[in-house]
Amino acid sequence: MLRATGLIALGLLVGSCGVTRPTVDDVPTRSDLAPSFVADSDAVLFIHEAASSSESMPSGIYIASLASGHARLVLRAYSQGVDWIPGTDSAVVALGGGVAVVALADGSGHRVVAHDAFEPRSSRDGRYISFHGGGDYPDNYGHVYVFDRATGELSDVTPDTMACSAASWSPSGEQLAMVGSSRARSGVFVVTRSGVVVRQLTQTALLPRDTAWSPSGAWVAWTALAGSAVVISTMDTLGTHAATLTRGYLGMTWVHGDSSLVYSSVTSAGPRLFQIDMATRTTRQLTF
C-alpha cells in the first residue's frame, strides 16, 4: 500500500486527471499511459487510470518489470506525466499544479516547481527538467519550460511566435526535440536549451503529439494524430530518414538503448503498454 507520508509531503489530492490525450473513439476509462524506462531496474514507470474505485489496481503511478510484467504501485495520485531521473531511485512527476521529485521506493517526495506542468522530462544528468504548460493553445500547448535543479532557475525556452509542447532531451542535455506550431509551420523541431530553433525534423499535415529522443542521439520517435488513430514514427536527427512503426496512443520511451520502444496503444480493453523491437518490428504486450 502507498505510504500516507508520500501524499502528505507533497500536499496532493486525488482528483480529475489532467493528462493530455488525443481524441480516440470508444476508449474505456481504464488506461496504461506515458511509460518511462528505468534502466537501473530494467523496468518502466507508467500512469494507470482505473475504470472505477473498486478496481484492484487503483489509479496512480506504477513501476513494472520488463522481464516479469509484475507492476508495483509507487504513488496513488492522478498525474500529468512521469519520467525517471537517470542514475537515481527517483522520478519527476507532474501533479497538483507543479512538478515533484518522488522516491520510487515509497512515493515520498517534494515539489521543485510550482507551475502548471505536463509531461516532465529529466535530462540524462538529472540537472534539468523540461515540461510544458500555460498559453491559450488547445490541449495545454503553449510554452516549454526548463528548470535547472542546480540553480533553481526556471526558463521559458519556447521559440518566438511558436506554441510548443512534448519536449524530450538529447543525450547531451544541450538540445530538446519538441512539438511546435505557428501560423507558418508545424511539426517536430530541434531546439537548443536556450530556445533557439536548430532545425525542423518533420513536415507533415498530421498533428504531432509526443517526442522521445533515443539514447544514442541518432533518432527521435514521435506520435501524430491521423484521424481517429495515433501513429508512431521515427526520424533521424538530421531530418532525412523517416519510418512509420505502429499505432500508439499516449507516450513512449526508448528501451535498451535504441533497440526497442515501449509505448501505449489502444486495445479492446483500453490503452495498454506494448514493446516493439526496432530491428524486427515484432511487438509484445506488457500490461493487460
MINUKOL-183691 format. One record per residue (C-alpha): x, y, z; residue number from 1; residue in three letters. Coordinates in nm, 3 decimals. Example, Ala and Ser with C-alpha at 12.3 -4.5 7.8 and 13.67 -1.06 7.14 Angstrom:
2
1.230	-0.450	0.780	1	ALA
1.367	-0.106	0.714	2	SER
! end
This chain:
288
0.000	0.000	0.000	1	MET
0.105	0.359	-0.053	2	LEU
0.258	0.529	0.247	3	ARG
0.049	0.822	0.365	4	ALA
0.364	1.030	0.409	5	THR
0.401	1.043	0.031	6	GLY
0.070	1.222	-0.008	7	LEU
0.116	1.445	0.293	8	ILE
0.466	1.559	0.197	9	ALA
0.351	1.663	-0.149	10	LEU
0.021	1.809	-0.037	11	GLY
-0.166	1.614	-0.306	12	LEU
-0.530	1.535	-0.357	13	LEU
-0.652	1.260	-0.586	14	VAL
-0.872	1.439	-0.839	15	GLY
-0.952	1.452	-1.209	16	SER
-0.665	1.357	-1.434	17	CYS
-0.508	1.624	-1.649	18	GLY
-0.312	1.402	-1.890	19	VAL
-0.345	1.547	-2.239	20	THR
-0.496	1.292	-2.476	21	ARG
-0.557	1.262	-2.845	22	PRO
-0.919	1.204	-2.940	23	THR
-0.972	0.831	-2.998	24	VAL
-1.323	0.689	-3.028	25	ASP
-1.461	0.436	-2.779	26	ASP
-1.165	0.421	-2.540	27	VAL
-1.258	0.279	-2.197	28	PRO
-1.153	0.475	-1.889	29	THR
-0.904	0.213	-1.767	30	ARG
-0.572	0.307	-1.927	31	SER
-0.196	0.247	-1.906	32	ASP
-0.017	0.557	-2.031	33	LEU
0.304	0.759	-2.060	34	ALA
0.578	0.497	-1.999	35	PRO
0.930	0.593	-1.888	36	SER
1.220	0.343	-1.892	37	PHE
1.407	0.287	-1.565	38	VAL
1.735	0.143	-1.691	39	ALA
1.878	0.059	-1.347	40	ASP
1.583	-0.171	-1.276	41	SER
1.504	-0.285	-1.633	42	ASP
1.151	-0.162	-1.571	43	ALA
0.908	0.104	-1.689	44	VAL
0.722	0.367	-1.495	45	LEU
0.371	0.437	-1.622	46	PHE
0.045	0.607	-1.535	47	ILE
-0.250	0.378	-1.469	48	HIS
-0.603	0.516	-1.467	49	GLU
-0.858	0.285	-1.309	50	ALA
-1.204	0.239	-1.455	51	ALA
-1.360	0.260	-1.108	52	SER
-1.267	0.289	-0.742	53	SER
-1.332	-0.084	-0.698	54	SER
-1.065	-0.188	-0.948	55	GLU
-0.784	-0.398	-0.797	56	SER
-0.525	-0.153	-0.936	57	MET
-0.610	0.198	-0.815	58	PRO
-0.519	0.499	-1.025	59	SER
-0.160	0.603	-0.979	60	GLY
0.200	0.573	-1.094	61	ILE
0.334	0.218	-1.121	62	TYR
0.666	0.056	-1.200	63	ILE
0.660	-0.271	-1.396	64	ALA
0.939	-0.519	-1.461	65	SER
1.004	-0.578	-1.832	66	LEU
1.103	-0.938	-1.760	67	ALA
0.812	-1.048	-1.542	68	SER
0.548	-0.785	-1.609	69	GLY
0.489	-0.751	-1.234	70	HIS
0.372	-0.397	-1.150	71	ALA
0.406	-0.220	-0.816	72	ARG
0.230	0.099	-0.705	73	LEU
0.467	0.392	-0.648	74	VAL
0.225	0.679	-0.586	75	LEU
-0.153	0.675	-0.565	76	ARG
-0.246	1.001	-0.737	77	ALA
-0.360	1.131	-1.074	78	TYR
-0.073	1.287	-1.262	79	SER
0.011	1.468	-1.585	80	GLN
0.330	1.282	-1.664	81	GLY
0.624	1.096	-1.509	82	VAL
0.988	1.042	-1.600	83	ASP
1.275	0.859	-1.433	84	TRP
1.576	1.065	-1.324	85	ILE
1.867	0.857	-1.462	86	PRO
2.106	0.707	-1.209	87	GLY
1.872	0.767	-0.915	88	THR
1.583	0.597	-0.735	89	ASP
1.353	0.891	-0.808	90	SER
1.125	1.028	-1.077	91	ALA
0.988	1.368	-1.176	92	VAL
0.610	1.379	-1.163	93	VAL
0.369	1.649	-1.278	94	ALA
0.069	1.673	-1.049	95	LEU
-0.115	1.910	-0.820	96	GLY
-0.020	2.219	-1.023	97	GLY
0.354	2.160	-1.017	98	GLY
0.647	1.922	-1.059	99	VAL
0.769	1.698	-0.778	100	ALA
1.065	1.467	-0.729	101	VAL
0.925	1.138	-0.597	102	VAL
1.107	0.837	-0.449	103	ALA
1.032	0.512	-0.633	104	LEU
1.061	0.315	-0.310	105	ALA
0.771	0.468	-0.118	106	ASP
0.619	0.760	-0.314	107	GLY
0.751	1.025	-0.075	108	SER
0.880	1.343	-0.230	109	GLY
0.889	1.719	-0.253	110	HIS
0.777	1.982	-0.500	111	ARG
1.051	2.152	-0.701	112	VAL
0.843	2.364	-0.940	113	VAL
0.517	2.543	-0.862	114	ALA
0.385	2.587	-1.214	115	HIS
0.119	2.428	-1.433	116	ASP
0.302	2.129	-1.581	117	ALA
0.252	1.846	-1.828	118	PHE
0.491	1.573	-1.946	119	GLU
0.801	1.646	-1.735	120	PRO
1.128	1.507	-1.870	121	ARG
1.464	1.478	-1.696	122	SER
1.792	1.537	-1.877	123	SER
2.031	1.242	-1.868	124	ARG
2.247	1.401	-1.598	125	ASP
1.937	1.483	-1.390	126	GLY
2.017	1.854	-1.371	127	ARG
1.740	1.985	-1.596	128	TYR
1.366	1.917	-1.602	129	ILE
1.157	2.020	-1.900	130	SER
0.779	2.040	-1.910	131	PHE
0.506	2.223	-2.098	132	HIS
0.211	2.424	-1.978	133	GLY
0.037	2.758	-1.993	134	GLY
-0.069	2.950	-2.301	135	GLY
-0.403	2.961	-2.477	136	ASP
-0.333	2.697	-2.740	137	TYR
-0.564	2.392	-2.724	138	PRO
-0.476	2.093	-2.509	139	ASP
-0.243	2.287	-2.280	140	ASN
0.008	2.351	-2.553	141	TYR
0.181	2.685	-2.533	142	GLY
0.514	2.707	-2.359	143	HIS
0.803	2.471	-2.288	144	VAL
0.995	2.543	-1.969	145	TYR
1.330	2.420	-1.837	146	VAL
1.401	2.405	-1.464	147	PHE
1.765	2.399	-1.354	148	ASP
1.780	2.192	-1.036	149	ARG
2.129	2.323	-0.958	150	ALA
2.041	2.694	-0.963	151	THR
1.663	2.687	-0.911	152	GLY
1.615	2.892	-1.229	153	GLU
1.301	2.837	-1.440	154	LEU
1.333	2.942	-1.806	155	SER
1.077	2.965	-2.084	156	ASP
1.257	2.812	-2.385	157	VAL
0.966	2.839	-2.630	158	THR
1.088	2.980	-2.962	159	PRO
0.934	3.317	-3.055	160	ASP
0.594	3.308	-3.231	161	THR
0.551	2.935	-3.165	162	MET
0.333	2.724	-2.940	163	ALA
0.527	2.421	-2.819	164	CYS
0.487	2.106	-2.608	165	SER
0.607	1.748	-2.551	166	ALA
0.979	1.815	-2.525	167	ALA
1.238	1.538	-2.487	168	SER
1.610	1.573	-2.415	169	TRP
1.906	1.496	-2.638	170	SER
2.167	1.270	-2.470	171	PRO
2.395	1.571	-2.413	172	SER
2.123	1.779	-2.248	173	GLY
2.207	2.070	-2.478	174	GLU
1.905	2.033	-2.708	175	GLN
1.541	1.924	-2.699	176	LEU
1.305	1.778	-2.956	177	ALA
0.961	1.934	-2.920	178	MET
0.629	1.965	-3.095	179	VAL
0.592	2.316	-3.231	180	GLY
0.329	2.511	-3.420	181	SER
0.297	2.861	-3.564	182	SER
0.098	3.030	-3.838	183	ARG
0.367	2.936	-4.088	184	ALA
0.471	2.583	-3.991	185	ARG
0.419	2.291	-3.755	186	SER
0.593	1.966	-3.675	187	GLY
0.875	1.835	-3.457	188	VAL
1.167	2.073	-3.406	189	PHE
1.515	2.051	-3.254	190	VAL
1.564	2.346	-3.018	191	VAL
1.860	2.446	-2.801	192	THR
1.823	2.461	-2.425	193	ARG
1.810	2.840	-2.458	194	SER
1.519	2.827	-2.706	195	GLY
1.685	2.865	-3.047	196	VAL
1.545	2.650	-3.330	197	VAL
1.819	2.435	-3.485	198	VAL
1.611	2.254	-3.745	199	ARG
1.263	2.124	-3.824	200	GLN
1.264	1.744	-3.824	201	LEU
0.916	1.669	-3.958	202	THR
0.694	1.839	-4.211	203	GLN
0.355	1.675	-4.211	204	THR
-0.012	1.761	-4.224	205	ALA
-0.063	1.527	-3.926	206	LEU
-0.077	1.673	-3.576	207	LEU
0.230	1.564	-3.373	208	PRO
0.170	1.479	-3.007	209	ARG
0.477	1.331	-2.831	210	ASP
0.853	1.304	-2.880	211	THR
1.126	1.072	-2.747	212	ALA
1.495	1.125	-2.831	213	TRP
1.689	0.797	-2.849	214	SER
1.979	0.731	-2.607	215	PRO
2.238	0.725	-2.889	216	SER
2.113	1.060	-3.015	217	GLY
2.054	0.922	-3.364	218	ALA
1.673	0.908	-3.368	219	TRP
1.365	1.091	-3.249	220	VAL
1.041	0.897	-3.213	221	ALA
0.718	1.093	-3.237	222	TRP
0.346	1.033	-3.248	223	THR
0.090	1.205	-3.468	224	ALA
-0.288	1.212	-3.474	225	LEU
-0.419	1.078	-3.805	226	ALA
-0.798	1.098	-3.798	227	GLY
-0.906	0.888	-3.501	228	SER
-0.576	0.693	-3.491	229	ALA
-0.237	0.777	-3.345	230	VAL
0.072	0.658	-3.534	231	VAL
0.428	0.627	-3.404	232	ILE
0.711	0.721	-3.638	233	SER
1.087	0.773	-3.616	234	THR
1.312	1.029	-3.781	235	MET
1.688	1.055	-3.779	236	ASP
1.809	1.375	-3.615	237	THR
1.918	1.522	-3.949	238	LEU
1.557	1.500	-4.065	239	GLY
1.631	1.281	-4.369	240	THR
1.507	0.928	-4.291	241	HIS
1.156	0.868	-4.158	242	ALA
0.973	0.543	-4.084	243	ALA
0.624	0.467	-3.955	244	THR
0.626	0.195	-3.689	245	LEU
0.285	0.118	-3.542	246	THR
-0.026	0.261	-3.383	247	ARG
0.016	0.428	-3.047	248	GLY
-0.186	0.634	-2.804	249	TYR
-0.019	0.841	-2.532	250	LEU
0.353	0.829	-2.462	251	GLY
0.656	0.617	-2.550	252	MET
1.007	0.554	-2.420	253	THR
1.326	0.406	-2.567	254	TRP
1.437	0.081	-2.402	255	VAL
1.776	-0.094	-2.403	256	HIS
1.948	0.179	-2.599	257	GLY
1.793	0.230	-2.941	258	ASP
1.685	-0.134	-2.973	259	SER
1.317	-0.103	-2.881	260	SER
1.034	0.128	-2.780	261	LEU
0.773	0.082	-2.509	262	VAL
0.453	0.267	-2.591	263	TYR
0.086	0.296	-2.507	264	SER
-0.162	0.165	-2.765	265	SER
-0.536	0.112	-2.771	266	VAL
-0.681	-0.239	-2.730	267	THR
-1.040	-0.356	-2.698	268	SER
-0.994	-0.332	-2.320	269	ALA
-0.841	0.016	-2.331	270	GLY
-0.489	0.156	-2.371	271	PRO
-0.215	-0.087	-2.261	272	ARG
0.165	-0.092	-2.284	273	LEU
0.349	-0.268	-2.567	274	PHE
0.712	-0.312	-2.669	275	GLN
0.834	-0.306	-3.030	276	ILE
1.171	-0.437	-3.145	277	ASP
1.322	-0.180	-3.382	278	MET
1.512	-0.438	-3.588	279	ALA
1.236	-0.695	-3.644	280	THR
0.928	-0.475	-3.584	281	ARG
0.782	-0.753	-3.367	282	THR
0.567	-0.642	-3.073	283	THR
0.464	-0.786	-2.740	284	ARG
0.204	-0.670	-2.490	285	GLN
0.339	-0.574	-2.147	286	LEU
0.029	-0.482	-1.945	287	THR
-0.311	-0.649	-1.957	288	PHE
! end
